[in-house]
């Protein structure tokens, strides 16, 4: 796997798809220019990642069904055209419609093949359950640069889910969240450093890269945490944006001599004791 990635940390205008998609187009062009500079000596496949519900804002409430679009809707067609024009893969948070159901989705576009996948979030947090339908299918997608696992926000809190994606062949975890806080949560220690640490830990424990593009700004009394992160398989932070809107880029290469050396003794996947874990689980039939 070799791919140049950009994380785009952005703010959104709640329920204004036209404004948000225009903003995505502007930021994607900026990210593409940054990737051009990164790959000046040697061209690689390219991936630009945006946050959860980037096209609509997050706290849409009862307007979710109104804002949702099918996978072949006008917003996805516009994003597919953007991917083609920039010559880069795009991962963008959308609200997807399927009949009367609305899903918190992450759409992945290829510059040559259009929409590759639309992942529906399988772990819904708190009030999301009153707005969105639950996705039931993990998403591991074959791309020009390797197998990609798609995840959204709360998914990252479930290490067994991320590990399942890796065991299913994912070489890269693409994560689009809108991690939020309020004064009470902040007082409990919930902060941007925590979500960055989650990326590092998921990368380290699974030996894969994790690319997270988070949201910033204020919405419905909540503050988005930012701290978008590009984490390597050793937990090393390869790039990121702390606060405010911004873009950062990095080249991901797997394998490398250093990574092979690391994996020779960081044999976490091989050292699992799955029979023991099954005996510890009270829900496992014996």
DARA-V866621 format. One record per residue. N is the residue number from 1. D_FIRST is the distance of its C-alpha to the first C-alpha in Angstrom with 2 decimals. Layout:
BEGIN
[[N;D_FIRST] [N;D_FIRST]]
END
This chain:
BEGIN
[[1;0.00] [2;3.79] [3;6.58] [4;10.22] [5;12.01] [6;15.78] [7;17.99] [8;21.39] [9;24.26] [10;27.18] [11;30.67] [12;32.01] [13;35.43] [14;36.51] [15;36.95] [16;36.69] [17;33.88] [18;34.87] [19;34.73] [20;31.44] [21;29.64] [22;31.15] [23;29.91] [24;26.36] [25;26.61] [26;27.89] [27;25.31] [28;22.41] [29;23.94] [30;24.12] [31;20.51] [32;19.58] [33;21.81] [34;20.18] [35;16.73] [36;18.59] [37;19.90] [38;16.64] [39;15.19] [40;18.60] [41;17.76] [42;14.46] [43;13.31] [44;9.88] [45;9.43] [46;11.50] [47;12.46] [48;15.95] [49;17.21] [50;20.96] [51;23.20] [52;25.02] [53;27.82] [54;27.09] [55;29.13] [56;32.21] [57;32.41] [58;32.45] [59;36.14] [60;37.11] [61;39.42] [62;41.50] [63;40.06] [64;36.76] [65;38.04] [66;39.28] [67;35.99] [68;33.75] [69;32.58] [70;31.33] [71;27.80] [72;29.32] [73;31.38] [74;31.91] [75;29.59] [76;26.53] [77;27.64] [78;27.91] [79;24.45] [80;23.02] [81;24.99] [82;23.67] [83;20.01] [84;21.09] [85;23.18] [86;20.56] [87;17.75] [88;15.53] [89;14.53] [90;17.10] [91;17.64] [92;21.40] [93;23.91] [94;26.73] [95;29.73] [96;29.57] [97;32.78] [98;33.39] [99;37.13] [100;38.88] [101;35.87] [102;33.77] [103;30.31] [104;28.29] [105;25.13] [106;21.66] [107;20.90] [108;17.50] [109;17.94] [110;16.10] [111;17.62] [112;18.33] [113;19.07] [114;20.71] [115;20.70] [116;17.89] [117;19.19] [118;21.86] [119;21.72] [120;25.16] [121;25.54] [122;26.74] [123;28.18] [124;30.93] [125;32.62] [126;36.40] [127;37.84] [128;34.80] [129;36.26] [130;39.22] [131;37.17] [132;34.12] [133;33.73] [134;31.39] [135;28.19] [136;27.92] [137;24.53] [138;21.17] [139;18.32] [140;14.95] [141;13.65] [142;11.57] [143;10.10] [144;8.97] [145;5.41] [146;5.62] [147;8.74] [148;10.49] [149;13.76] [150;16.44] [151;19.23] [152;22.32] [153;24.45] [154;26.55] [155;23.81] [156;22.39] [157;25.76] [158;25.19] [159;23.03] [160;23.61] [161;22.14] [162;18.85] [163;18.76] [164;19.60] [165;16.59] [166;14.37] [167;16.64] [168;16.18] [169;12.48] [170;11.05] [171;7.85] [172;8.98] [173;12.73] [174;14.15] [175;17.77] [176;20.65] [177;23.92] [178;27.36] [179;28.45] [180;32.18] [181;35.12] [182;38.87] [183;41.42] [184;41.97] [185;38.30] [186;37.86] [187;40.88] [188;39.24] [189;36.38] [190;33.79] [191;31.92] [192;28.72] [193;27.97] [194;27.91] [195;25.17] [196;23.03] [197;23.76] [198;22.73] [199;19.19] [200;19.15] [201;20.67] [202;18.46] [203;15.35] [204;17.35] [205;18.94] [206;15.87] [207;13.38] [208;10.86] [209;10.51] [210;13.40] [211;14.20] [212;17.93] [213;20.15] [214;23.75] [215;27.07] [216;29.96] [217;33.63] [218;36.64] [219;37.32] [220;40.12] [221;41.03] [222;37.56] [223;35.31] [224;31.54] [225;29.89] [226;27.07] [227;24.96] [228;21.67] [229;18.91] [230;15.33] [231;15.10] [232;12.87] [233;12.78] [234;16.02] [235;17.71] [236;17.69] [237;18.20] [238;15.94] [239;17.88] [240;20.36] [241;23.73] [242;26.78] [243;29.63] [244;30.46] [245;28.48] [246;25.67] [247;22.15] [248;19.59] [249;16.23] [250;13.43] [251;10.27] [252;7.48] [253;5.69] [254;5.04] [255;7.15] [256;9.94] [257;13.57] [258;14.72] [259;12.33] [260;13.30] [261;16.82] [262;16.74] [263;15.66] [264;18.37] [265;21.00] [266;19.57] [267;19.80] [268;20.47] [269;19.30] [270;21.14] [271;24.20] [272;24.97] [273;28.56] [274;28.34] [275;31.89] [276;33.30] [277;31.63] [278;33.05] [279;36.50] [280;36.28] [281;35.61] [282;39.04] [283;37.75] [284;36.57] [285;39.11] [286;40.57]]
END
